[in-house]
Amino acid sequence: MIAGLAWALVALIAITFAGYPLAALALSRFAPARPWHHAGTAPAHAPDIAVLICAYNEAAHLGAKLESVLAETARWPADAAVWVADDGSSDATAAIAEGFGVHVLRLPRGGKAAALNALSARVKGDILVLSDADPLLAPGSLNALIAPFDDPRVGAVAGEVESAKGAGGGRFDRLYRAYESGLREAEDRLFGCVSADGGLLAIRRELMPHVPPDGTDDFHISTAAVAAGKRIAFARHAVAIEQPIAGGAKTMRRRVRITVRGLTALWRRRGLMNPARTGGYALGLFFHKFARRFAPVLVLPLALCAFALALTGSAFWTLASLAILAAAALGIVGWFAERRLPKILRVPYLLGLHLTGLIAGVALFCWGTRYAQWTPQKSAT
């Protein structure tokens, strides 16, 4: 009985992290590539756009960010307004934005959701482009991001977020981003991208929803397109480059917070997991967003099963138990001496942190914990 349970847990974890992605990649080979998957794609008709940036104590990053944005909007053939919402910053964030001549909305500290709602109520434009305050836009990203809107079935577009090379913690981030990017493109071929990353996304103005304070804003905004009967496209060549977060403690806290907020937003959009309503998208949403967050929790009962089976003399489960103990030891050592870890161990260590953060986030969500105010990644302590 214990062996059967153990293998069932292994199967569920494998299906979530390997089976579904591999099936999506295989099936996507039989689906046509979207026109916007090709480099150098530009929209046939350039709509009026508004670029929205919410910032809280981002004086260190905002100047470079605005330089990259304005380099893109300067070449845009239609109207392109740039707006910065200063969310009650205590540094020079607002003054820096004003120095670039963009529209600045000074607000009391209320969180990112409140800032987004205030901006979307004021701006004009056919397409709203949203981007966090620190990632830099690569040349040509605006054309690539807007091109999918030539298809009237597209309601929102997800850009590609890459980690800058040469930064601490960047190797794991880049591997994870590459995994995500391949899966998103496969999903886009089949039934549309599941959601967008707040580093860079766009949505038709008429679909922009009111953003609640306690969920992930990028998920809530992008899936508003699916709720309206449209699809989310993935623009691989619309690239925002961000600095990864260095340090296990910051990585862990960020993953816990994102998991809680992500599950809160997913619960609000749970109706989209109904195949009768959204077809194949429902399957993608379930595996990509729901199962992926809950599957790591299965590691805990799997570990108990492995230890119990090891006591019966099973060689396989003895080795599995030793592997689990080694992973736990790596996590403990890495937590207290991360900088001393050999490079070969850093990716497994950060993967373990990622999964641990998912487990903690799921537990806190089920306990009723909610995070109502947004904290920028680089300002997290």
C-alpha positions as CSV (number, residue, x, y, z in Angstrom):
1,M,0.0,0.0,0.0
2,I,2.8,2.4,1.0
3,A,4.7,1.6,-2.2
4,G,1.6,2.2,-4.3
5,L,1.1,5.6,-2.7
6,A,4.7,6.5,-3.1
7,W,4.7,5.7,-6.9
8,A,1.4,7.6,-7.3
9,L,3.0,10.7,-5.7
10,V,6.0,10.3,-8.0
11,A,3.7,10.1,-11.0
12,L,1.8,13.2,-10.0
13,I,4.9,15.2,-9.5
14,A,6.4,13.9,-12.8
15,I,3.3,14.7,-14.8
16,T,3.2,18.2,-13.5
17,F,6.8,19.2,-14.0
18,A,7.7,17.0,-17.0
19,G,4.7,15.2,-18.5
20,Y,2.6,18.3,-19.2
21,P,5.5,20.4,-20.6
22,L,6.7,17.6,-22.8
23,A,3.2,16.9,-24.1
24,A,2.7,20.6,-24.8
25,L,6.0,20.8,-26.7
26,A,5.3,17.7,-28.7
27,L,1.7,18.7,-29.6
28,S,2.8,22.2,-30.5
29,R,5.0,20.8,-33.3
30,F,1.7,20.0,-35.2
31,A,0.3,23.5,-34.6
32,P,1.3,26.4,-36.9
33,A,3.7,29.0,-35.5
34,R,2.1,32.4,-34.8
35,P,3.3,35.2,-37.1
36,W,4.6,37.1,-34.0
37,H,7.0,34.3,-33.1
38,H,9.4,35.5,-35.9
39,A,12.0,38.1,-35.1
40,G,11.6,41.5,-36.6
41,T,7.8,41.4,-36.6
42,A,6.0,44.8,-36.6
43,P,2.3,45.6,-36.4
44,A,0.6,46.3,-39.7
45,H,-1.2,49.2,-38.0
46,A,0.4,51.1,-35.2
47,P,-2.2,51.9,-32.5
48,D,-2.0,54.7,-29.9
49,I,-0.4,53.3,-26.8
50,A,0.3,54.3,-23.2
51,V,3.2,52.8,-21.3
52,L,2.4,52.4,-17.5
53,I,5.2,52.1,-14.9
54,C,4.5,51.9,-11.2
55,A,7.4,52.7,-9.0
56,Y,8.2,52.7,-5.3
57,N,11.6,53.9,-4.2
58,E,13.1,53.0,-7.6
59,A,15.5,56.0,-7.9
60,A,18.4,53.6,-8.5
61,H,16.8,51.9,-11.5
62,L,14.2,54.3,-12.9
63,G,16.5,56.5,-15.0
64,A,17.9,53.5,-17.0
65,K,14.4,52.1,-17.3
66,L,13.0,55.3,-18.8
67,E,15.9,55.7,-21.2
68,S,15.1,52.2,-22.6
69,V,11.4,53.0,-22.8
70,L,11.8,56.4,-24.4
71,A,14.2,54.9,-27.0
72,E,11.3,52.7,-28.1
73,T,8.5,55.2,-28.0
74,A,10.6,57.8,-29.9
75,R,10.4,55.5,-32.9
76,W,6.7,54.7,-32.5
77,P,4.7,56.1,-35.5
78,A,1.5,56.8,-33.5
79,D,0.9,58.5,-30.1
80,A,2.9,56.9,-27.3
81,A,2.5,58.4,-23.9
82,V,4.7,57.3,-20.9
83,W,3.2,57.4,-17.4
84,V,5.0,56.8,-14.1
85,A,2.9,56.4,-10.9
86,D,5.0,57.2,-7.9
87,D,3.6,55.1,-5.1
88,G,4.5,57.3,-2.1
89,S,8.3,56.9,-2.6
90,S,10.6,58.4,0.0
91,D,13.5,58.8,-2.4
92,A,13.9,60.8,-5.7
93,T,11.8,58.5,-7.8
94,A,9.2,61.1,-8.8
95,A,11.8,63.8,-9.5
96,I,13.8,61.5,-11.7
97,A,10.7,60.7,-13.7
98,E,9.8,64.3,-14.1
99,G,13.3,65.0,-15.3
100,F,12.7,62.8,-18.3
101,G,9.6,64.7,-19.3
102,V,7.1,61.8,-18.9
103,H,3.7,62.1,-17.2
104,V,4.1,61.6,-13.4
105,L,1.3,60.8,-11.1
106,R,2.3,61.3,-7.4
107,L,0.2,59.1,-5.1
108,P,0.2,58.3,-1.4
109,R,1.6,54.9,-0.5
110,G,-1.2,52.5,-1.5
111,G,0.5,49.5,-3.3
112,K,0.9,48.6,-6.9
113,A,-2.7,47.7,-7.5
114,A,-3.9,51.1,-6.4
115,A,-1.3,52.8,-8.5
116,L,-2.3,50.7,-11.6
117,N,-6.0,51.5,-11.0
118,A,-5.2,55.2,-10.7
119,L,-3.1,55.2,-13.9
120,S,-5.6,53.2,-16.0
121,A,-8.4,55.6,-15.1
122,R,-6.4,58.6,-16.4
123,V,-4.5,57.4,-19.5
124,K,-5.6,57.3,-23.1
125,G,-4.6,54.9,-25.9
126,D,-5.8,51.8,-27.7
127,I,-3.2,49.5,-26.1
128,L,-1.8,49.7,-22.5
129,V,1.7,48.5,-22.1
130,L,2.7,47.6,-18.5
131,S,6.2,47.2,-17.3
132,D,7.9,47.0,-13.9
133,A,10.2,49.9,-12.9
134,D,13.6,48.0,-13.1
135,P,13.7,45.7,-16.2
136,L,15.1,47.4,-19.3
137,L,13.4,47.1,-22.7
138,A,15.6,45.6,-25.4
139,P,15.6,47.4,-28.8
140,G,12.6,46.4,-31.0
141,S,10.6,45.2,-28.0
142,L,7.7,47.6,-28.5
143,N,7.1,46.5,-32.2
144,A,7.3,42.9,-31.2
145,L,4.9,43.4,-28.2
146,I,2.2,45.2,-30.2
147,A,2.3,43.1,-33.4
148,P,0.1,40.3,-32.1
149,F,-2.8,42.8,-31.7
150,D,-3.2,42.7,-35.5
151,D,-5.1,39.5,-34.8
152,P,-8.5,40.5,-33.4
153,R,-8.6,37.3,-31.3
154,V,-5.7,38.5,-29.2
155,G,-6.7,40.5,-26.1
156,A,-3.4,40.6,-24.3
157,V,0.3,39.9,-25.0
158,A,3.0,38.5,-22.8
159,G,6.5,39.7,-23.3
160,E,9.7,37.8,-22.6
161,V,11.5,38.6,-19.3
162,E,15.2,37.6,-19.2
163,S,17.7,37.7,-16.4
164,A,20.8,39.8,-17.0
165,K,24.0,37.9,-17.5
166,G,26.8,38.0,-15.0
167,A,24.5,38.8,-12.0
168,G,24.4,36.8,-8.8
169,G,21.8,34.1,-8.8
170,G,21.4,34.6,-12.6
171,R,22.2,31.1,-13.8
172,F,19.2,29.5,-12.1
173,D,17.0,32.4,-13.2
174,R,18.1,32.0,-16.8
175,L,17.5,28.2,-16.8
176,Y,14.0,28.7,-15.3
177,R,13.2,31.5,-17.8
178,A,14.3,29.3,-20.7
179,Y,12.0,26.5,-19.5
180,E,9.1,29.0,-19.1
181,S,9.8,30.6,-22.5
182,G,9.7,27.3,-24.3
183,L,6.5,26.2,-22.6
184,R,4.8,29.6,-23.2
185,E,5.5,29.5,-26.9
186,A,4.2,25.9,-27.1
187,E,1.0,27.0,-25.2
188,D,0.6,30.0,-27.5
189,R,0.6,27.7,-30.5
190,L,-2.0,25.4,-29.0
191,F,-4.5,27.6,-27.1
192,G,-2.8,30.8,-26.1
193,C,-0.3,31.8,-23.4
194,V,-1.6,31.1,-19.9
195,S,-0.7,34.5,-18.4
196,A,1.8,37.3,-18.6
197,D,4.8,38.5,-16.5
198,G,4.6,41.9,-15.0
199,G,8.1,42.7,-16.4
200,L,6.4,43.3,-19.8
201,L,2.8,42.9,-21.0
202,A,0.2,44.7,-23.0
203,I,-3.6,44.6,-23.1
204,R,-6.4,46.2,-25.1
205,R,-7.6,49.2,-23.1
206,E,-11.2,48.1,-23.1
207,L,-10.2,44.9,-21.4
208,M,-8.1,46.4,-18.6
209,P,-9.7,45.3,-15.3
210,H,-9.8,46.8,-11.9
211,V,-6.9,45.3,-10.0
212,P,-7.5,43.9,-6.5
213,P,-4.7,44.5,-4.0
214,D,-4.0,41.0,-2.8
215,G,-3.3,39.0,-6.0
216,T,-0.6,39.1,-8.6
217,D,-1.5,42.0,-10.8
218,D,0.1,40.6,-14.0
219,F,-2.0,37.4,-13.8
220,H,-5.2,39.2,-13.1
221,I,-4.7,41.7,-15.9
222,S,-3.6,39.3,-18.6
223,T,-6.3,36.7,-17.8
224,A,-9.0,39.4,-18.2
225,A,-8.5,38.9,-21.9
226,V,-9.4,35.2,-21.6
227,A,-12.3,36.0,-19.3
228,A,-13.6,38.2,-22.2
229,G,-13.3,35.5,-24.8
230,K,-9.9,36.6,-26.2
231,R,-6.5,34.9,-26.0
232,I,-3.1,35.8,-24.6
233,A,-0.3,35.9,-27.2
234,F,3.4,35.3,-26.3
235,A,5.8,37.8,-28.0
236,R,9.2,36.1,-27.5
237,H,11.1,38.9,-29.1
238,A,9.6,41.6,-26.9
239,V,12.3,41.4,-24.2
240,A,12.6,43.0,-20.8
241,I,15.9,42.4,-19.1
242,E,15.9,42.4,-15.3
243,Q,18.5,41.9,-12.6
244,P,17.9,38.6,-10.6
245,I,17.6,38.8,-6.9
246,A,20.8,37.7,-5.1
247,G,20.6,35.9,-1.8
248,G,18.7,32.9,-0.7
249,A,16.7,34.7,2.0
250,K,15.4,37.3,-0.5
251,T,14.7,34.6,-3.1
252,M,12.8,32.5,-0.6
253,R,10.6,35.5,0.7
254,R,9.9,36.5,-2.8
255,R,8.8,33.0,-3.9
256,V,6.5,32.7,-0.8
257,R,4.9,36.1,-1.4
258,I,4.4,35.4,-5.1
259,T,2.9,32.0,-4.4
260,V,0.4,33.4,-2.0
261,R,-0.6,36.3,-4.2
262,G,-0.6,34.0,-7.3
263,L,-3.0,31.5,-5.7
264,T,-5.2,34.4,-4.5
265,A,-5.5,35.7,-8.1
266,L,-6.0,32.1,-9.5
267,W,-8.8,31.5,-7.1
268,R,-10.6,34.6,-8.4
269,R,-10.1,33.3,-12.0
270,R,-10.9,29.6,-11.1
271,G,-13.8,29.7,-13.6
272,L,-11.2,29.8,-16.4
273,M,-10.2,26.2,-15.5
274,N,-13.6,25.0,-16.8
275,P,-12.9,23.3,-20.2
276,A,-16.5,23.9,-21.2
277,R,-15.8,27.6,-21.1
278,T,-12.1,28.0,-22.2
279,G,-11.3,24.7,-23.9
280,G,-7.7,23.6,-24.0
281,Y,-6.7,26.8,-22.1
282,A,-8.3,25.3,-19.0
283,L,-5.9,22.4,-19.1
284,G,-2.9,24.7,-19.5
285,L,-4.0,26.9,-16.6
286,F,-4.6,23.9,-14.3
287,F,-1.1,22.4,-14.9
288,H,0.9,25.6,-15.4
289,K,-0.5,27.6,-12.5
290,F,-2.4,25.3,-10.1
291,A,-0.7,21.9,-10.2
292,R,2.8,23.4,-10.4
293,R,2.2,25.3,-7.1
294,F,0.6,22.3,-5.3
295,A,2.8,19.5,-6.6
296,P,5.9,20.4,-4.4
297,V,3.7,19.8,-1.4
298,L,3.5,16.2,-2.4
299,V,7.3,15.9,-1.7
300,L,6.5,15.8,2.1
301,P,4.4,12.7,2.1
302,L,6.6,11.2,-0.6
303,A,9.6,11.6,1.8
304,L,7.7,9.8,4.6
305,C,6.8,7.0,2.2
306,A,10.4,6.7,1.1
307,F,11.7,6.5,4.6
308,A,9.2,3.9,5.5
309,L,10.0,1.8,2.5
310,A,13.7,2.2,3.1
311,L,13.2,0.5,6.5
312,T,11.8,-2.6,4.7
313,G,15.2,-3.0,2.9
314,S,14.2,-1.6,-0.5
315,A,17.4,-0.6,-2.2
316,F,15.7,1.9,-4.5
317,W,13.8,3.7,-1.7
318,T,17.0,3.7,0.5
319,L,18.8,5.6,-2.3
320,A,15.7,7.9,-2.6
321,S,15.8,8.5,1.1
322,L,19.5,9.3,1.0
323,A,18.9,11.7,-1.9
324,I,16.1,13.5,0.1
325,L,18.4,13.8,3.1
326,A,21.2,15.1,0.9
327,A,18.9,17.7,-0.6
328,A,17.8,18.8,2.9
329,A,21.4,19.0,4.1
330,L,22.3,21.1,1.0
331,G,19.5,23.5,1.8
332,I,20.6,23.9,5.4
333,V,24.3,24.4,4.5
334,G,23.4,26.8,1.6
335,W,21.1,28.9,3.8
336,F,23.9,29.6,6.2
337,A,26.9,29.6,3.8
338,E,25.4,30.3,0.4
339,R,28.5,32.2,-1.0
340,R,30.7,29.3,-0.1
341,L,28.8,26.7,-2.1
342,P,30.6,25.4,-5.1
343,K,29.1,26.6,-8.4
344,I,28.0,23.0,-9.3
345,L,25.7,23.0,-6.2
346,R,24.2,26.5,-6.6
347,V,21.5,25.6,-9.2
348,P,20.3,22.5,-7.1
349,Y,20.3,24.7,-4.0
350,L,18.3,27.5,-5.6
351,L,15.9,25.0,-7.1
352,G,15.4,23.6,-3.6
353,L,14.7,27.1,-2.3
354,H,12.2,27.7,-5.1
355,L,10.3,24.5,-4.3
356,T,10.5,25.2,-0.5
357,G,9.1,28.7,-1.2
358,L,6.2,27.1,-3.2
359,I,5.4,24.7,-0.3
360,A,5.5,27.5,2.3
361,G,3.4,29.8,0.1
362,V,0.7,27.1,-0.4
363,A,0.6,26.5,3.3
364,L,0.2,30.2,4.1
365,F,-2.5,30.6,1.4
366,C,-4.4,27.6,2.8
367,W,-4.0,29.1,6.3
368,G,-5.6,32.3,5.1
369,T,-2.6,34.6,4.8
370,R,-2.8,37.3,2.2
371,Y,-0.4,40.0,1.0
372,A,-2.3,43.2,0.2
373,Q,0.6,45.6,-0.5
374,W,3.2,45.3,-3.2
375,T,6.9,45.5,-2.4
376,P,9.4,45.9,-5.3
377,Q,11.7,43.0,-5.7
378,K,14.9,45.0,-5.2
379,S,13.5,46.7,-2.1
380,A,12.6,43.5,-0.4
381,T,14.4,42.9,2.8
